[in-house]
Amino acid sequence: MKTITIEGVLRTEHGKKAARQIRSQENVPGVIYGGAEEVNFYASAKAFKPLVYTGEFQLAEVAVDGKKYKCILKDLQFDKVNDSLIHVDLLELMDDKKVVATLPIKFTGTSVGVKGGGKLITKINSLKVKALPKDLRENIEVDITNLDLNGNIRVEDVKVNGLEIMNSPRIPIASVVLTRQLKQEEATAAKDEKKK
């Protein structure tokens, strides 16, 4: 799995004034929690970009004050006016502690319904899971090869070893629907059948 390395600096001063000072130097304050201690730090806004502006699930290795913390992104805050990143929350991964993470879905295969002229509609593109850090992965593969016209793949159809899926089991992930052209062809065929 891809890991982004971030060089952080331990924060000694806290409060709004200190945070504004950090941001004025193109840095972003952040916190690492979930481990033995909470770590308040800051790093350059550029260092966070590959972690924040991506659809991929990645790990972050943050080096602060001579220590390295293996983390996942938990929360972000953006400025309401200029949309710049103003705060990052990271969750430290502990080998024996399950974490909740959102993993993107990667669809594999070509649906038989699509081959038959249908259109693939994806309803959700990520799943919320609970797992030990060793079981986390870049994405969850969902095979759509057997998905037929008017068929659905639901959350309950996805089975992945080591991951407990937190989404409601009945939520559809993807479906194949009739395209307008296919509906017109079927209607024309039905009319022709009546004429005979």
GUFIKE-727507 format. One record per residue: residue in one letter; x, y, z of N, C-alpha, C, O in turn. Coordinates in steps of 0.05 Angstrom, whole numbers, plus 5000, padded with zeros to 4 digits. Layout:
# GUFIKE-727507
("A",(X,Y,Z),(X,Y,Z),(X,Y,Z),(X,Y,Z)),
...
//
This chain:
# GUFIKE-727507
("M",(5017,4976,5000),(5000,5000,5000),(5018,5025,5000),(5039,5026,5012)),
("K",(5008,5045,4986),(5024,5070,4983),(5025,5085,5010),(5005,5087,5024)),
("T",(5049,5094,5017),(5053,5109,5042),(5065,5136,5036),(5085,5138,5022)),
("I",(5052,5157,5046),(5062,5184,5042),(5079,5192,5067),(5070,5188,5090)),
("T",(5103,5202,5062),(5120,5210,5085),(5117,5240,5089),(5120,5256,5070)),
("I",(5112,5247,5114),(5109,5276,5121),(5128,5283,5143),(5128,5270,5164)),
("E",(5144,5303,5139),(5162,5313,5160),(5147,5335,5176),(5140,5356,5165)),
("G",(5142,5329,5201),(5127,5347,5218),(5145,5360,5239),(5166,5351,5245)),
("V",(5135,5382,5250),(5149,5396,5271),(5130,5397,5296),(5106,5404,5293)),
("L",(5141,5390,5319),(5125,5390,5343),(5115,5418,5350),(5131,5437,5349)),
("R",(5089,5420,5357),(5079,5447,5364),(5084,5452,5394),(5078,5435,5410)),
("T",(5094,5475,5399),(5099,5482,5428),(5078,5502,5437),(5071,5501,5461)),
("E",(5068,5519,5419),(5048,5538,5427),(5021,5529,5415),(5020,5518,5393)),
("H",(5000,5534,5431),(4973,5527,5422),(4955,5551,5422),(4962,5572,5432)),
("G",(4931,5547,5411),(4912,5569,5410),(4909,5581,5382),(4925,5574,5364)),
("K",(4889,5599,5379),(4883,5610,5352),(4906,5627,5341),(4913,5625,5318)),
("K",(4919,5642,5359),(4941,5660,5349),(4964,5643,5339),(4975,5649,5317)),
("A",(4971,5622,5353),(4993,5605,5345),(4986,5590,5318),(5003,5587,5301)),
("A",(4961,5582,5316),(4952,5568,5292),(4953,5587,5268),(4960,5579,5246)),
("R",(4944,5612,5272),(4945,5632,5250),(4974,5637,5241),(4979,5639,5217)),
("Q",(4992,5638,5261),(5020,5642,5255),(5031,5619,5238),(5045,5624,5218)),
("I",(5024,5594,5245),(5032,5571,5230),(5022,5572,5201),(5036,5567,5182)),
("R",(4996,5578,5198),(4983,5579,5172),(4995,5602,5154),(4996,5599,5130)),
("S",(5003,5624,5167),(5014,5646,5152),(5040,5639,5138),(5049,5652,5119)),
("Q",(5053,5618,5148),(5079,5609,5137),(5074,5584,5118),(5093,5569,5113)),
("E",(5050,5582,5108),(5042,5560,5090),(5046,5532,5102),(5053,5513,5089)),
("N",(5041,5531,5128),(5041,5505,5142),(5012,5499,5151),(4996,5517,5153)),
("V",(5007,5474,5158),(4981,5465,5167),(4984,5451,5194),(5000,5432,5196)),
("P",(4970,5460,5215),(4971,5446,5240),(4956,5420,5239),(4937,5417,5223)),
("G",(4965,5401,5255),(4951,5375,5255),(4955,5361,5282),(4970,5370,5299)),
("V",(4940,5340,5286),(4941,5324,5310),(4942,5295,5303),(4928,5286,5285)),
("I",(4958,5279,5318),(4958,5250,5316),(4947,5239,5342),(4958,5245,5363)),
("Y",(4926,5223,5340),(4915,5212,5364),(4910,5182,5360),(4914,5172,5338)),
("G",(4902,5168,5382),(4897,5140,5380),(4919,5122,5391),(4916,5098,5395)),
("G",(4943,5135,5395),(4965,5119,5405),(4969,5124,5435),(4950,5131,5449)),
("A",(4993,5121,5444),(5000,5125,5473),(4996,5154,5481),(4988,5160,5504)),
("E",(5002,5172,5463),(4999,5201,5469),(4989,5216,5445),(4991,5207,5422)),
("E",(4976,5239,5451),(4967,5256,5429),(4990,5274,5421),(5004,5286,5438)),
("V",(4995,5276,5395),(5018,5292,5385),(5007,5315,5368),(4994,5311,5348)),
("N",(5012,5340,5377),(5005,5364,5362),(5030,5372,5346),(5051,5376,5357)),
("F",(5026,5376,5320),(5048,5382,5303),(5038,5400,5280),(5015,5406,5277)),
("Y",(5057,5409,5263),(5050,5422,5238),(5070,5413,5217),(5092,5405,5223)),
("A",(5061,5415,5192),(5077,5409,5169),(5070,5427,5146),(5049,5440,5147)),
("S",(5086,5427,5125),(5080,5445,5102),(5055,5435,5088),(5049,5411,5087)),
("A",(5040,5455,5078),(5015,5448,5064),(5021,5430,5040),(5004,5413,5034)),
("K",(5044,5434,5027),(5052,5417,5004),(5055,5388,5012),(5048,5370,4997)),
("A",(5065,5383,5036),(5070,5356,5046),(5044,5340,5048),(5043,5316,5044)),
("F",(5022,5354,5055),(4996,5341,5058),(4982,5335,5032),(4964,5318,5030)),
("K",(4989,5350,5010),(4974,5349,4985),(4970,5320,4974),(4947,5313,4968)),
("P",(4992,5303,4973),(4987,5276,4962),(4969,5259,4979),(4958,5240,4969)),
("L",(4966,5266,5004),(4950,5250,5023),(4920,5260,5021),(4902,5244,5023)),
("V",(4917,5286,5018),(4890,5298,5019),(4876,5298,4992),(4853,5290,4990)),
("Y",(4890,5307,4971),(4877,5310,4945),(4880,5285,4928),(4893,5286,4907)),
("T",(4867,5264,4936),(4868,5238,4922),(4844,5222,4928),(4831,5225,4949)),
("G",(4836,5205,4910),(4814,5187,4915),(4824,5160,4926),(4808,5143,4933)),
("E",(4850,5158,4929),(4862,5133,4938),(4863,5132,4969),(4864,5153,4982)),
("F",(4863,5108,4979),(4868,5104,5008),(4897,5100,5012),(4909,5081,5000)),
("Q",(4910,5116,5029),(4939,5114,5033),(4945,5116,5063),(4929,5126,5079)),
("L",(4969,5107,5069),(4979,5110,5097),(4996,5135,5097),(5007,5143,5077)),
("A",(4999,5146,5121),(5018,5169,5125),(5038,5161,5146),(5031,5151,5167)),
("E",(5063,5166,5140),(5084,5162,5160),(5094,5190,5167),(5107,5203,5151)),
("V",(5087,5198,5191),(5094,5225,5200),(5117,5224,5219),(5117,5211,5240)),
("A",(5138,5239,5212),(5162,5241,5230),(5160,5267,5245),(5161,5288,5234)),
("V",(5158,5264,5272),(5157,5288,5289),(5176,5284,5313),(5175,5264,5327)),
("D",(5194,5302,5316),(5212,5303,5339),(5227,5276,5343),(5230,5265,5365)),
("G",(5237,5265,5320),(5253,5241,5321),(5238,5215,5322),(5249,5194,5322)),
("K",(5211,5217,5324),(5194,5192,5325),(5178,5191,5299),(5172,5211,5287)),
("K",(5172,5166,5291),(5155,5162,5268),(5128,5150,5276),(5127,5131,5292)),
("Y",(5107,5161,5264),(5080,5151,5270),(5067,5142,5244),(5066,5157,5225)),
("K",(5057,5117,5244),(5043,5107,5221),(5013,5113,5226),(5001,5105,5246)),
("C",(5001,5128,5207),(4974,5138,5211),(4956,5135,5186),(4966,5129,5164)),
("I",(4930,5139,5191),(4912,5143,5169),(4898,5170,5173),(4895,5179,5195)),
("L",(4889,5181,5151),(4875,5207,5152),(4847,5203,5164),(4833,5185,5155)),
("K",(4840,5219,5183),(4814,5216,5197),(4796,5239,5191),(4772,5235,5186)),
("D",(4806,5263,5191),(4789,5287,5187),(4805,5310,5176),(4829,5313,5181)),
("L",(4791,5327,5161),(4803,5351,5149),(4786,5375,5155),(4761,5373,5157)),
("Q",(4798,5398,5156),(4783,5423,5158),(4794,5442,5137),(4818,5445,5134)),
("F",(4775,5455,5123),(4782,5474,5102),(4772,5501,5109),(4751,5504,5123)),
("D",(4786,5522,5100),(4777,5550,5104),(4751,5554,5088),(4750,5547,5065)),
("K",(4731,5566,5101),(4705,5570,5087),(4707,5590,5065),(4691,5589,5046)),
("V",(4726,5608,5066),(4728,5629,5045),(4745,5621,5022),(4736,5621,4999)),
("N",(4771,5613,5027),(4789,5607,5005),(4793,5578,5000),(4809,5570,4983)),
("D",(4780,5560,5016),(4781,5531,5012),(4808,5519,5016),(4813,5497,5007)),
("S",(4826,5533,5030),(4852,5521,5035),(4851,5503,5060),(4834,5507,5078)),
("L",(4868,5484,5061),(4869,5464,5083),(4879,5479,5108),(4900,5492,5108)),
("I",(4864,5477,5131),(4872,5491,5155),(4877,5472,5179),(4889,5481,5199)),
("H",(4869,5447,5177),(4875,5428,5199),(4872,5399,5190),(4855,5393,5173)),
("V",(4889,5382,5201),(4889,5353,5194),(4888,5337,5219),(4904,5341,5238)),
("D",(4870,5317,5220),(4869,5298,5242),(4879,5271,5231),(4868,5261,5211)),
("L",(4898,5259,5244),(4909,5233,5236),(4905,5213,5259),(4908,5220,5283)),
("L",(4899,5188,5252),(4895,5167,5272),(4919,5149,5271),(4925,5137,5250)),
("E",(4933,5146,5294),(4957,5129,5294),(4948,5100,5294),(4929,5092,5308)),
("L",(4961,5084,5277),(4954,5055,5275),(4970,5039,5296),(4994,5041,5299)),
("M",(4955,5024,5311),(4966,5005,5331),(4960,4977,5321),(4937,4971,5314)),
("D",(4981,4959,5320),(4977,4933,5309),(4954,4917,5320),(4941,4902,5305)),
("D",(4948,4920,5346),(4927,4904,5358),(4900,4919,5362),(4882,4908,5375)),
("K",(4898,4942,5350),(4873,4958,5353),(4859,4962,5326),(4871,4972,5307)),
("K",(4834,4954,5325),(4819,4957,5300),(4813,4987,5295),(4808,5002,5314)),
("V",(4813,4994,5270),(4807,5022,5262),(4784,5022,5242),(4780,5003,5228)),
("V",(4770,5045,5241),(4749,5049,5221),(4761,5066,5199),(4772,5088,5204)),
("A",(4759,5057,5174),(4770,5071,5151),(4750,5070,5128),(4734,5052,5127)),
("T",(4753,5088,5110),(4736,5088,5085),(4754,5080,5062),(4773,5094,5055)),
("L",(4748,5058,5050),(4764,5047,5027),(4749,5050,5001),(4725,5044,5000)),
("P",(4763,5059,4980),(4749,5062,4954),(4743,5034,4942),(4756,5015,4948)),
("I",(4722,5034,4926),(4714,5009,4912),(4726,5010,4884),(4726,5030,4870)),
("K",(4738,4987,4876),(4748,4984,4849),(4732,4962,4835),(4733,4939,4843)),
("F",(4718,4970,4813),(4702,4951,4799),(4720,4936,4779),(4736,4948,4764)),
("T",(4717,4909,4778),(4733,4892,4760),(4714,4876,4742),(4691,4871,4749)),
("G",(4724,4869,4718),(4708,4853,4699),(4689,4871,4683),(4686,4895,4688)),
("T",(4677,4859,4663),(4657,4873,4646),(4630,4859,4650),(4628,4835,4646)),
("S",(4611,4874,4658),(4584,4863,4664),(4571,4851,4639),(4572,4863,4617)),
("V",(4557,4828,4642),(4542,4816,4620),(4519,4834,4612),(4512,4835,4589)),
("G",(4508,4849,4631),(4487,4868,4625),(4496,4891,4608),(4481,4900,4591)),
("V",(4521,4900,4612),(4532,4922,4596),(4538,4911,4568),(4533,4925,4548)),
("K",(4548,4887,4566),(4553,4874,4540),(4527,4872,4524),(4527,4873,4500)),
("G",(4505,4868,4539),(4479,4865,4526),(4466,4892,4520),(4442,4893,4512)),
("G",(4480,4914,4524),(4470,4940,4517),(4460,4957,4540),(4450,4979,4536)),
("G",(4463,4947,4564),(4455,4962,4588),(4477,4982,4596),(4498,4983,4585)),
("K",(4470,4998,4616),(4489,5019,4626),(4495,5014,4655),(4476,5010,4671)),
("L",(4520,5014,4662),(4528,5010,4690),(4525,5036,4706),(4535,5057,4698)),
("I",(4510,5034,4728),(4506,5057,4745),(4519,5050,4772),(4511,5031,4785)),
("T",(4539,5066,4781),(4551,5062,4807),(4538,5080,4827),(4536,5104,4823)),
("K",(4528,5068,4849),(4513,5083,4870),(4532,5095,4891),(4528,5117,4899)),
("I",(4551,5078,4900),(4571,5088,4919),(4599,5080,4910),(4602,5059,4897)),
("N",(4619,5096,4917),(4646,5090,4907),(4665,5083,4930),(4690,5081,4925)),
("S",(4655,5081,4955),(4673,5073,4977),(4656,5059,4998),(4632,5062,5000)),
("L",(4670,5043,5015),(4657,5029,5037),(4672,5035,5063),(4696,5038,5064)),
("K",(4656,5037,5084),(4667,5042,5111),(4673,5015,5123),(4655,4998,5125)),
("V",(4697,5010,5132),(4704,4984,5143),(4718,4987,5170),(4728,5008,5178)),
("K",(4717,4965,5185),(4731,4964,5211),(4750,4940,5208),(4742,4918,5201)),
("A",(4776,4946,5214),(4796,4925,5210),(4821,4931,5226),(4826,4953,5235)),
("L",(4837,4910,5229),(4864,4914,5241),(4881,4927,5219),(4877,4923,5195)),
("P",(4901,4943,5227),(4918,4956,5207),(4930,4937,5186),(4933,4945,5163)),
("K",(4937,4913,5194),(4949,4894,5175),(4930,4886,5153),(4938,4877,5131)),
("D",(4904,4888,5158),(4883,4880,5138),(4874,4903,5120),(4859,4899,5101)),
("L",(4883,4927,5126),(4875,4950,5109),(4888,4947,5081),(4909,4936,5078)),
("R",(4874,4957,5061),(4884,4955,5034),(4877,4980,5018),(4861,4996,5027)),
("E",(4889,4983,4994),(4885,5007,4978),(4856,5010,4969),(4846,5032,4968)),
("N",(4843,4987,4963),(4815,4988,4954),(4802,4961,4958),(4815,4941,4965)),
("I",(4776,4961,4954),(4761,4936,4956),(4752,4929,4927),(4738,4945,4915)),
("E",(4760,4906,4917),(4753,4898,4890),(4725,4886,4890),(4719,4868,4906)),
("V",(4708,4895,4871),(4682,4884,4868),(4679,4875,4839),(4681,4891,4821)),
("D",(4675,4848,4835),(4673,4837,4809),(4645,4840,4798),(4625,4832,4811)),
("I",(4642,4854,4775),(4615,4859,4764),(4610,4841,4739),(4590,4846,4725)),
("T",(4627,4821,4734),(4624,4804,4710),(4596,4792,4708),(4585,4792,4686)),
("N",(4584,4782,4730),(4558,4769,4729),(4534,4787,4733),(4511,4778,4735)),
("L",(4539,4813,4733),(4518,4833,4737),(4502,4836,4711),(4512,4845,4691)),
("D",(4476,4827,4712),(4459,4827,4688),(4441,4852,4687),(4441,4868,4706)),
("L",(4427,4854,4664),(4408,4877,4661),(4389,4877,4685),(4378,4856,4693)),
("N",(4383,4901,4695),(4366,4905,4718),(4376,4891,4744),(4360,4887,4763)),
("G",(4401,4883,4744),(4413,4870,4767),(4426,4890,4786),(4434,4912,4777)),
("N",(4430,4882,4811),(4443,4899,4831),(4465,4883,4845),(4464,4859,4848)),
("I",(4486,4897,4853),(4505,4886,4872),(4501,4903,4897),(4503,4928,4896)),
("R",(4496,4890,4920),(4492,4904,4945),(4516,4901,4964),(4533,4885,4959)),
("V",(4516,4918,4984),(4538,4917,5004),(4541,4888,5015),(4563,4879,5019)),
("E",(4518,4875,5020),(4519,4847,5032),(4532,4827,5013),(4541,4806,5022)),
("D",(4534,4833,4987),(4547,4815,4968),(4577,4817,4968),(4591,4799,4957)),
("V",(4588,4837,4982),(4617,4841,4983),(4629,4826,5007),(4621,4832,5030)),
("K",(4647,4808,5002),(4659,4793,5024),(4690,4796,5021),(4701,4789,5001)),
("V",(4702,4807,5042),(4731,4811,5042),(4742,4801,5069),(4733,4810,5090)),
("N",(4761,4783,5067),(4773,4772,5092),(4786,4794,5109),(4801,4811,5098)),
("G",(4781,4794,5134),(4794,4813,5153),(4780,4840,5155),(4787,4856,5172)),
("L",(4760,4845,5137),(4746,4871,5138),(4717,4867,5147),(4703,4850,5136)),
("E",(4709,4883,5166),(4681,4883,5174),(4669,4908,5161),(4676,4931,5168)),
("I",(4650,4904,5142),(4638,4926,5128),(4616,4939,5145),(4598,4925,5154)),
("M",(4618,4965,5149),(4600,4979,5167),(4575,4991,5153),(4555,4997,5167)),
("N",(4575,4993,5127),(4552,5003,5112),(4528,4985,5115),(4531,4961,5121)),
("S",(4504,4996,5112),(4479,4980,5113),(4480,4958,5091),(4486,4965,5068)),
("P",(4475,4933,5098),(4478,4911,5079),(4461,4913,5054),(4468,4902,5033)),
("R",(4438,4926,5055),(4419,4927,5032),(4425,4949,5012),(4412,4951,4992)),
("I",(4443,4967,5018),(4449,4989,5000),(4461,4978,4974),(4481,4963,4975)),
("P",(4450,4986,4951),(4462,4978,4925),(4488,4993,4920),(4490,5017,4925)),
("I",(4508,4978,4910),(4534,4990,4903),(4533,4997,4873),(4542,5019,4865)),
("A",(4523,4978,4857),(4523,4983,4828),(4499,4968,4816),(4490,4948,4827)),
("S",(4489,4978,4793),(4467,4964,4779),(4470,4969,4750),(4484,4988,4741)),
("V",(4458,4952,4734),(4458,4955,4705),(4429,4961,4697),(4411,4946,4703)),
("V",(4425,4984,4683),(4398,4992,4675),(4396,4991,4645),(4416,4993,4630)),
("L",(4371,4990,4635),(4366,4991,4606),(4373,5018,4596),(4366,5038,4608)),
("T",(4386,5020,4573),(4391,5046,4561),(4366,5053,4545),(4350,5035,4538)),
("R",(4363,5078,4538),(4339,5087,4523),(4338,5073,4496),(4316,5064,4487)),
("Q",(4360,5069,4483),(4361,5056,4457),(4350,5027,4459),(4335,5018,4443)),
("L",(4359,5013,4480),(4350,4985,4484),(4320,4984,4490),(4307,4966,4480)),
("K",(4310,5004,4506),(4281,5005,4511),(4265,5009,4485),(4245,4997,4481)),
("Q",(4276,5027,4468),(4262,5032,4442),(4262,5007,4424),(4242,5001,4412)),
("E",(4285,4993,4424),(4286,4969,4408),(4266,4948,4418),(4253,4935,4402)),
("E",(4264,4945,4444),(4245,4926,4456),(4216,4934,4450),(4200,4917,4444)),
("A",(4210,4960,4451),(4183,4970,4445),(4177,4965,4416),(4155,4957,4409)),
("T",(4196,4970,4397),(4192,4965,4369),(4187,4935,4363),(4170,4928,4348)),
("A",(4203,4918,4376),(4200,4890,4373),(4173,4880,4383),(4161,4863,4371)),
("A",(4163,4892,4405),(4137,4885,4416),(4114,4893,4396),(4095,4879,4393)),
("K",(4117,4917,4384),(4098,4926,4364),(4097,4908,4340),(4076,4901,4330)),
("D",(4121,4901,4330),(4123,4883,4307),(4110,4856,4313),(4097,4844,4296)),
("E",(4113,4847,4338),(4101,4821,4346),(4071,4822,4345),(4058,4803,4337)),
("K",(4060,4845,4353),(4030,4849,4353),(4019,4849,4325),(3997,4840,4320)),
("K",(4034,4860,4305),(4026,4863,4278),(4023,4836,4264),(4007,4832,4246)),
("K",(4039,4816,4274),(4040,4790,4261),(4015,4775,4265),(4012,4752,4255)),
//
